[in-house]
Amino acid sequence: MAGFWFGSTLLYGLAASQLGTWGPILGWPLFMSLIVITATVLGMFAGEWKDSGRLPIRIHWTGVTVLVLV
């Protein structure tokens, strides 16, 4: 996990520098959103949410949807 984190931060830095002055403005929120979305999908596949009930899953996916739309 540490390797993935370091690699993703490194790729963010490279990509943000390629976007010029807009890099940090656009790149950081997108980077953080992708971290949450990736963790959510992997958590679903790993079964972390299987016994949590429908309401917490619905609330969580609502939050992910807001991240994607905004």
N, CA, C and O atoms as CSV, one atom per row, in Angstrom:
chain,resi,resn,atom,element,x,y,z
A,1,MET,N,N,0.829,-1.192,0.000
A,1,MET,CA,C,0.000,0.000,0.000
A,1,MET,C,C,0.868,1.247,0.000
A,1,MET,O,O,0.547,2.234,-0.663
A,2,ALA,N,N,1.967,1.204,0.743
A,2,ALA,CA,C,2.847,2.372,0.777
A,2,ALA,C,C,3.423,2.646,-0.608
A,2,ALA,O,O,3.568,3.801,-1.007
A,3,GLY,N,N,3.747,1.592,-1.331
A,3,GLY,CA,C,4.258,1.765,-2.686
A,3,GLY,C,C,3.227,2.385,-3.610
A,3,GLY,O,O,3.551,3.259,-4.415
A,4,PHE,N,N,1.972,1.930,-3.495
A,4,PHE,CA,C,0.904,2.515,-4.307
A,4,PHE,C,C,0.688,3.979,-3.950
A,4,PHE,O,O,0.499,4.816,-4.833
A,5,TRP,N,N,0.715,4.289,-2.646
A,5,TRP,CA,C,0.529,5.673,-2.217
A,5,TRP,C,C,1.645,6.553,-2.767
A,5,TRP,O,O,1.381,7.622,-3.317
A,6,PHE,N,N,2.891,6.106,-2.622
A,6,PHE,CA,C,4.014,6.891,-3.118
A,6,PHE,C,C,3.929,7.067,-4.627
A,6,PHE,O,O,4.147,8.162,-5.146
A,7,GLY,N,N,3.615,5.991,-5.322
A,7,GLY,CA,C,3.489,6.063,-6.775
A,7,GLY,C,C,2.383,7.005,-7.223
A,7,GLY,O,O,2.561,7.764,-8.176
A,8,SER,N,N,1.247,6.961,-6.544
A,8,SER,CA,C,0.142,7.839,-6.935
A,8,SER,C,C,0.482,9.300,-6.653
A,8,SER,O,O,0.125,10.180,-7.436
A,9,THR,N,N,1.166,9.564,-5.550
A,9,THR,CA,C,1.572,10.937,-5.242
A,9,THR,C,C,2.600,11.426,-6.253
A,9,THR,O,O,2.566,12.586,-6.665
A,10,LEU,N,N,3.499,10.562,-6.646
A,10,LEU,CA,C,4.487,10.913,-7.663
A,10,LEU,C,C,3.809,11.216,-8.999
A,10,LEU,O,O,4.140,12.204,-9.655
A,11,LEU,N,N,2.867,10.372,-9.399
A,11,LEU,CA,C,2.141,10.617,-10.651
A,11,LEU,C,C,1.316,11.893,-10.585
A,11,LEU,O,O,1.208,12.615,-11.576
A,12,TYR,N,N,0.731,12.178,-9.418
A,12,TYR,CA,C,0.002,13.436,-9.260
A,12,TYR,C,C,0.939,14.618,-9.484
A,12,TYR,O,O,0.599,15.554,-10.207
A,13,GLY,N,N,2.108,14.577,-8.869
A,13,GLY,CA,C,3.067,15.671,-9.025
A,13,GLY,C,C,3.488,15.866,-10.461
A,13,GLY,O,O,3.588,17.001,-10.928
A,14,LEU,N,N,3.739,14.779,-11.172
A,14,LEU,CA,C,4.117,14.880,-12.587
A,14,LEU,C,C,2.975,15.440,-13.431
A,14,LEU,O,O,3.188,16.305,-14.282
A,15,ALA,N,N,1.772,14.946,-13.192
A,15,ALA,CA,C,0.619,15.404,-13.964
A,15,ALA,C,C,0.272,16.854,-13.646
A,15,ALA,O,O,-0.055,17.622,-14.551
A,16,ALA,N,N,0.340,17.238,-12.375
A,16,ALA,CA,C,0.019,18.612,-11.994
A,16,ALA,C,C,1.007,19.589,-12.612
A,16,ALA,O,O,0.627,20.691,-13.010
A,17,SER,N,N,2.249,19.198,-12.693
A,17,SER,CA,C,3.235,20.096,-13.307
A,17,SER,C,C,2.988,20.248,-14.805
A,17,SER,O,O,3.295,21.298,-15.371
A,18,GLN,N,N,2.448,19.237,-15.450
A,18,GLN,CA,C,2.146,19.310,-16.884
A,18,GLN,C,C,0.944,20.211,-17.172
A,18,GLN,O,O,0.804,20.723,-18.283
A,19,LEU,N,N,0.080,20.404,-16.180
A,19,LEU,CA,C,-1.106,21.237,-16.370
A,19,LEU,C,C,-0.832,22.714,-16.116
A,19,LEU,O,O,-1.724,23.546,-16.283
A,20,GLY,N,N,0.371,23.041,-15.720
A,20,GLY,CA,C,0.735,24.440,-15.488
A,20,GLY,C,C,0.097,24.991,-14.221
A,20,GLY,O,O,0.035,24.309,-13.198
A,21,THR,N,N,-0.376,26.229,-14.300
A,21,THR,CA,C,-0.939,26.873,-13.106
A,21,THR,C,C,-2.248,26.226,-12.666
A,21,THR,O,O,-2.628,26.333,-11.500
A,22,TRP,N,N,-2.935,25.563,-13.574
A,22,TRP,CA,C,-4.194,24.888,-13.232
A,22,TRP,C,C,-3.965,23.520,-12.603
A,22,TRP,O,O,-4.908,22.908,-12.102
A,23,GLY,N,N,-2.753,23.042,-12.620
A,23,GLY,CA,C,-2.451,21.715,-12.109
A,23,GLY,C,C,-2.907,21.467,-10.685
A,23,GLY,O,O,-3.669,20.530,-10.448
A,24,PRO,N,N,-2.462,22.280,-9.717
A,24,PRO,CA,C,-2.911,22.049,-8.346
A,24,PRO,C,C,-4.405,22.304,-8.149
A,24,PRO,O,O,-5.044,21.652,-7.324
A,25,ILE,N,N,-4.954,23.241,-8.896
A,25,ILE,CA,C,-6.369,23.594,-8.742
A,25,ILE,C,C,-7.266,22.453,-9.219
A,25,ILE,O,O,-8.252,22.123,-8.559
A,26,LEU,N,N,-6.939,21.862,-10.337
A,26,LEU,CA,C,-7.736,20.757,-10.873
A,26,LEU,C,C,-7.254,19.398,-10.400
A,26,LEU,O,O,-8.054,18.493,-10.162
A,27,GLY,N,N,-5.951,19.260,-10.267
A,27,GLY,CA,C,-5.367,17.958,-9.979
A,27,GLY,C,C,-5.617,17.454,-8.571
A,27,GLY,O,O,-5.946,16.282,-8.385
A,28,TRP,N,N,-5.465,18.327,-7.565
A,28,TRP,CA,C,-5.591,17.856,-6.182
A,28,TRP,C,C,-6.989,17.347,-5.854
A,28,TRP,O,O,-7.103,16.247,-5.312
A,29,PRO,N,N,-8.078,18.094,-6.156
A,29,PRO,CA,C,-9.412,17.532,-5.878
A,29,PRO,C,C,-9.688,16.242,-6.647
A,29,PRO,O,O,-10.305,15.318,-6.117
A,30,LEU,N,N,-9.230,16.182,-7.894
A,30,LEU,CA,C,-9.417,14.961,-8.669
A,30,LEU,C,C,-8.636,13.805,-8.063
A,30,LEU,O,O,-9.137,12.682,-7.994
A,31,PHE,N,N,-7.429,14.072,-7.630
A,31,PHE,CA,C,-6.589,13.057,-6.990
A,31,PHE,C,C,-7.247,12.529,-5.717
A,31,PHE,O,O,-7.314,11.317,-5.511
A,32,MET,N,N,-7.729,13.422,-4.869
A,32,MET,CA,C,-8.373,13.008,-3.617
A,32,MET,C,C,-9.668,12.235,-3.890
A,32,MET,O,O,-9.955,11.247,-3.215
A,33,SER,N,N,-10.444,12.682,-4.875
A,33,SER,CA,C,-11.680,11.983,-5.223
A,33,SER,C,C,-11.393,10.577,-5.730
A,33,SER,O,O,-12.102,9.632,-5.383
A,34,LEU,N,N,-10.362,10.437,-6.546
A,34,LEU,CA,C,-10.025,9.115,-7.062
A,34,LEU,C,C,-9.535,8.177,-5.960
A,34,LEU,O,O,-9.768,6.969,-6.023
A,35,ILE,N,N,-8.862,8.724,-4.959
A,35,ILE,CA,C,-8.456,7.900,-3.818
A,35,ILE,C,C,-9.684,7.336,-3.112
A,35,ILE,O,O,-9.732,6.146,-2.800
A,36,VAL,N,N,-10.678,8.191,-2.859
A,36,VAL,CA,C,-11.892,7.751,-2.156
A,36,VAL,C,C,-12.675,6.754,-3.010
A,36,VAL,O,O,-13.150,5.739,-2.500
A,37,ILE,N,N,-12.808,7.037,-4.297
A,37,ILE,CA,C,-13.563,6.147,-5.180
A,37,ILE,C,C,-12.872,4.787,-5.295
A,37,ILE,O,O,-13.531,3.749,-5.236
A,38,THR,N,N,-11.562,4.791,-5.458
A,38,THR,CA,C,-10.820,3.530,-5.556
A,38,THR,C,C,-10.935,2.724,-4.273
A,38,THR,O,O,-11.146,1.513,-4.322
A,39,ALA,N,N,-10.801,3.377,-3.132
A,39,ALA,CA,C,-10.921,2.680,-1.851
A,39,ALA,C,C,-12.327,2.120,-1.660
A,39,ALA,O,O,-12.494,1.037,-1.099
A,40,THR,N,N,-13.331,2.848,-2.122
A,40,THR,CA,C,-14.708,2.375,-2.013
A,40,THR,C,C,-14.929,1.119,-2.844
A,40,THR,O,O,-15.496,0.137,-2.363
A,41,VAL,N,N,-14.486,1.156,-4.077
A,41,VAL,CA,C,-14.676,0.000,-4.962
A,41,VAL,C,C,-13.909,-1.212,-4.433
A,41,VAL,O,O,-14.443,-2.321,-4.401
A,42,LEU,N,N,-12.671,-1.003,-4.025
A,42,LEU,CA,C,-11.892,-2.121,-3.488
A,42,LEU,C,C,-12.506,-2.653,-2.185
A,42,LEU,O,O,-12.491,-3.859,-1.936
A,43,GLY,N,N,-13.038,-1.762,-1.369
A,43,GLY,CA,C,-13.707,-2.189,-0.138
A,43,GLY,C,C,-14.946,-3.020,-0.416
A,43,GLY,O,O,-15.241,-3.967,0.314
A,44,MET,N,N,-15.670,-2.672,-1.466
A,44,MET,CA,C,-16.847,-3.453,-1.837
A,44,MET,C,C,-16.436,-4.853,-2.308
A,44,MET,O,O,-17.055,-5.850,-1.936
A,45,PHE,N,N,-15.385,-4.911,-3.128
A,45,PHE,CA,C,-14.914,-6.215,-3.605
A,45,PHE,C,C,-14.336,-7.059,-2.475
A,45,PHE,O,O,-14.446,-8.285,-2.501
A,46,ALA,N,N,-13.727,-6.423,-1.495
A,46,ALA,CA,C,-13.113,-7.143,-0.379
A,46,ALA,C,C,-14.143,-7.583,0.664
A,46,ALA,O,O,-13.824,-8.376,1.549
A,47,GLY,N,N,-15.362,-7.081,0.568
A,47,GLY,CA,C,-16.412,-7.474,1.500
A,47,GLY,C,C,-16.453,-6.666,2.788
A,47,GLY,O,O,-17.054,-7.104,3.769
A,48,GLU,N,N,-15.827,-5.500,2.803
A,48,GLU,CA,C,-15.827,-4.678,4.014
A,48,GLU,C,C,-17.220,-4.194,4.399
A,48,GLU,O,O,-17.487,-3.950,5.576
A,49,TRP,N,N,-18.098,-4.055,3.429
A,49,TRP,CA,C,-19.416,-3.476,3.670
A,49,TRP,C,C,-20.525,-4.521,3.727
A,49,TRP,O,O,-21.696,-4.151,3.808
A,50,LYS,N,N,-20.203,-5.800,3.689
A,50,LYS,CA,C,-21.239,-6.819,3.522
A,50,LYS,C,C,-22.229,-6.897,4.679
A,50,LYS,O,O,-23.392,-7.225,4.446
A,51,ASP,N,N,-21.825,-6.613,5.904
A,51,ASP,CA,C,-22.740,-6.701,7.046
A,51,ASP,C,C,-23.145,-5.339,7.594
A,51,ASP,O,O,-23.621,-5.253,8.726
A,52,SER,N,N,-22.969,-4.285,6.828
A,52,SER,CA,C,-23.236,-2.949,7.353
A,52,SER,C,C,-24.685,-2.511,7.199
A,52,SER,O,O,-25.107,-1.560,7.857
A,53,GLY,N,N,-25.439,-3.165,6.366
A,53,GLY,CA,C,-26.824,-2.772,6.139
A,53,GLY,C,C,-26.941,-1.898,4.899
A,53,GLY,O,O,-25.944,-1.479,4.310
A,54,ARG,N,N,-28.174,-1.638,4.526
A,54,ARG,CA,C,-28.422,-0.885,3.291
A,54,ARG,C,C,-28.218,0.607,3.449
A,54,ARG,O,O,-27.700,1.251,2.536
A,55,LEU,N,N,-28.609,1.180,4.584
A,55,LEU,CA,C,-28.534,2.626,4.758
A,55,LEU,C,C,-27.097,3.153,4.723
A,55,LEU,O,O,-26.845,4.127,4.014
A,56,PRO,N,N,-26.151,2.568,5.444
A,56,PRO,CA,C,-24.780,3.078,5.341
A,56,PRO,C,C,-24.197,2.967,3.934
A,56,PRO,O,O,-23.453,3.846,3.500
A,57,ILE,N,N,-24.526,1.905,3.229
A,57,ILE,CA,C,-24.038,1.756,1.854
A,57,ILE,C,C,-24.653,2.822,0.960
A,57,ILE,O,O,-23.965,3.402,0.121
A,58,ARG,N,N,-25.930,3.079,1.134
A,58,ARG,CA,C,-26.602,4.110,0.344
A,58,ARG,C,C,-25.996,5.485,0.617
A,58,ARG,O,O,-25.758,6.255,-0.314
A,59,ILE,N,N,-25.750,5.792,1.873
A,59,ILE,CA,C,-25.136,7.077,2.222
A,59,ILE,C,C,-23.737,7.190,1.619
A,59,ILE,O,O,-23.358,8.237,1.093
A,60,HIS,N,N,-22.983,6.109,1.704
A,60,HIS,CA,C,-21.630,6.117,1.162
A,60,HIS,C,C,-21.634,6.329,-0.346
A,60,HIS,O,O,-20.868,7.149,-0.853
A,61,TRP,N,N,-22.474,5.613,-1.065
A,61,TRP,CA,C,-22.530,5.772,-2.513
A,61,TRP,C,C,-23.075,7.134,-2.913
A,61,TRP,O,O,-22.719,7.654,-3.970
A,62,THR,N,N,-23.932,7.718,-2.086
A,62,THR,CA,C,-24.381,9.088,-2.344
A,62,THR,C,C,-23.201,10.047,-2.274
A,62,THR,O,O,-23.076,10.942,-3.111
A,63,GLY,N,N,-22.342,9.866,-1.290
A,63,GLY,CA,C,-21.146,10.698,-1.178
A,63,GLY,C,C,-20.201,10.505,-2.354
A,63,GLY,O,O,-19.626,11.477,-2.845
A,64,VAL,N,N,-20.031,9.285,-2.808
A,64,VAL,CA,C,-19.184,9.024,-3.971
A,64,VAL,C,C,-19.787,9.664,-5.217
A,64,VAL,O,O,-19.067,10.215,-6.050
A,65,THR,N,N,-21.091,9.590,-5.339
A,65,THR,CA,C,-21.764,10.219,-6.479
A,65,THR,C,C,-21.549,11.724,-6.473
A,65,THR,O,O,-21.306,12.317,-7.524
A,66,VAL,N,N,-21.635,12.346,-5.315
A,66,VAL,CA,C,-21.371,13.784,-5.215
A,66,VAL,C,C,-19.931,14.093,-5.643
A,66,VAL,O,O,-19.691,15.083,-6.334
A,67,LEU,N,N,-18.979,13.255,-5.236
A,67,LEU,CA,C,-17.583,13.469,-5.654
A,67,LEU,C,C,-17.443,13.408,-7.173
A,67,LEU,O,O,-16.693,14.186,-7.762
A,68,VAL,N,N,-18.160,12.490,-7.801
A,68,VAL,CA,C,-18.053,12.319,-9.240
A,68,VAL,C,C,-18.720,13.488,-9.972
A,68,VAL,O,O,-18.201,13.973,-10.977
A,69,LEU,N,N,-19.853,13.930,-9.470
A,69,LEU,CA,C,-20.602,14.987,-10.160
A,69,LEU,C,C,-20.044,16.375,-9.939
A,69,LEU,O,O,-20.201,17.246,-10.795
A,70,VAL,N,N,-19.406,16.598,-8.826
A,70,VAL,CA,C,-18.923,17.963,-8.524
A,70,VAL,C,C,-17.526,18.104,-8.893
A,70,VAL,O,O,-16.946,19.175,-8.716
